[in-house]
Structures are given as C-alpha cells and as structure tokens.
Amino acid sequence: KFEFNVDKRAFTPPPKIQSSVLTLRPRTKPLYAAKFEDMEKVTATAFGQRRKMLRSSLKPLDIDISTLGIDPTARAENLTIEEFCLLAKAIEGRD
C-alpha cells in the first residue's frame, strides 16, 4: 500500500527518481506451495551461470525439466514464478 512520497532533499546525494514509502503485509496463505530452501537452491543454480539455458544451468540438480512442461532451452530470466515453484517441488526432500 502506498503511504507517501519522500522529498529528494531527504537524501544525499539527491536521487534522480521519486522515492516513496510503502507498507507491505505478509500473506496469510503462501501464493505458491514451494519450500523456501528448495526455491533458493533452484534460483541460485538457475541464475548462477549467466545467460545459460536451463538444461545446462540446472544439470547439477538432476531434474528432468521436460517432464514438468518447461522448455529446457529457456533461460532462467524467462521463467515464471509458477515454473520456479515446479522446479523447487521437483527437488523437494533432496539434500
């Protein structure tokens, strides 16, 4: 929720953009069912090698991406949150 704008003169040096204060409230129910630790592992691995296709960047996690309906030639920056959650669920319980 937007609260108010902050004057540029409140910062040193003054920014070239408008700053605002927002209120964020946590959801009572998670938007997607994926464990934080699994999501962290998947995103770190997917984004760990810049501009690599998923089939090579996620190779260390040994996930058959195509069975999840995700294009193995896609790049991490093109995935949706839902697709990252699918990948996280695929490694759930592994160490």
Stockholm file with secondary structure:
# STOCKHOLM 1.0

chainA/1-95         KFEFNVDKRAFTPPPKIQSSVLTLRPRTKPLYAAKFEDMEKVTATAFGQRRKMLRSSLKPLDIDISTLGIDPTARAENLTIEEFCLLAKAIEGRD
#=GR chainA/1-95 SS CEEEEECGGGSSSCCSSCEEEECCCCCSSCSSCCCHHHHHHHHHHHHSSTTCBHHHHTGGGTCCGGGGTCCTTCBGGGCCHHHHHHHHHHTTTCC
#=GC SS_cons        CEEEEECGGGSSSCCSSCEEEECCCCCSSCSSCCCHHHHHHHHHHHHSSTTCBHHHHTGGGTCCGGGGTCCTTCBGGGCCHHHHHHHHHHTTTCC
//
